[in-house]
């Protein structure tokens, strides 16, 4: 079996005092730990967007030829890592609705692809077909059904997973669904590592691996 390169993007921008590891980062670690149980050779990396400085797209169209951003070397470095990976996991909390740095990353990838596709609809992006999984979480109840004092998982899906999925479609990444209902990834409850992560994380990771390798065990 060849080396499997898994890249996890932690989109949280939480710098609150006392927060050593954001929930997004902890989920990324869980993803890599689960993958390591089932794949012999794995190269895993976590990118924490909170520690990086990104700039928004200016729509200058200079990426049309270079397929890189002429004003943002940090974005280019992340983009190269995405191009090189076999599987991409995007872990995002619910901000209003998606963290700003993740929006910056997605919009630049989208523009790089769209401008070239607009000139040639047969164009395949540099990240074409890379298997991608989306895991979102939030500070509400995270229950399957809405409660008086909380937000349902379906609500989070609509405002976090679905918009990310729309961007991924334009970028030509291959989003792996969890099932027919959760076709844009999963939403997990706001628990800590000590409380025990949602079992869906492990199930989703195993599902993505099985798509990559078939019977990988």
ABEGO torsion letter per residue (X at the ends): XBBBBBBBBBABABABBGBABBAAAAAAAAAAAAAAAABABBBBBBBBAAABBBBBBAGAGAAAAAGBBAABAAAAAAAAAAAABABBBBBBBBBOABBAAAAAAAAAAAAAAAAAAAABAABBBAABGBBBBBBBBBABAGBABBBAABBBAAAAAAAAAAAAAAAAAAAGBBBBBABAABAAEBBBBBBBAAAEBBAAAAAAAAAAAAAAAEBAX
